[in-house]
Amino acid sequence: MQTKRYFFWVKVHLLVTKEGVPIELCFVPGSEHDIEGLRKMNLELPPESSLYGDSAYTEYELEKPFRETELVDLKISRKANSLKPDKPWQAFLKTAMRKKVETSISEIVELTPQFIHAVTAAGFLIKLLLLIMAYQLKTII
């Protein structure tokens, strides 16, 4: 007997350039913590890159190895009650950089129809991937 699913609970982790062009993504189950999505991404960033993320990506133990092995500086927005709070200028810079990601996500959502017909979870993910690729082409052209 086949059951009907009306929603495939997934999270999309998106890496965009400073211009807002998506260059990498990762699908994870909706039940996973956001930091797991970061761990699963195959990041191939140039040395001395900075990677901005919201407070859901806070994991202090991950920041030092990222800097040492990947040569990438994780710039994660901190919550007010954080163990390592941001200085006001850092918070401002991180918020400004995060707006590019949020804008890209909003524009992808605008391209997304209200209803995506998919028979399988894989079919649903393929359609999401194609929507993101369509947005990528739209921003490049």
Order of alpha helices (4+ residues) and beta strands (2+ residues): beta-beta-alpha-beta-alpha-beta-alpha-alpha
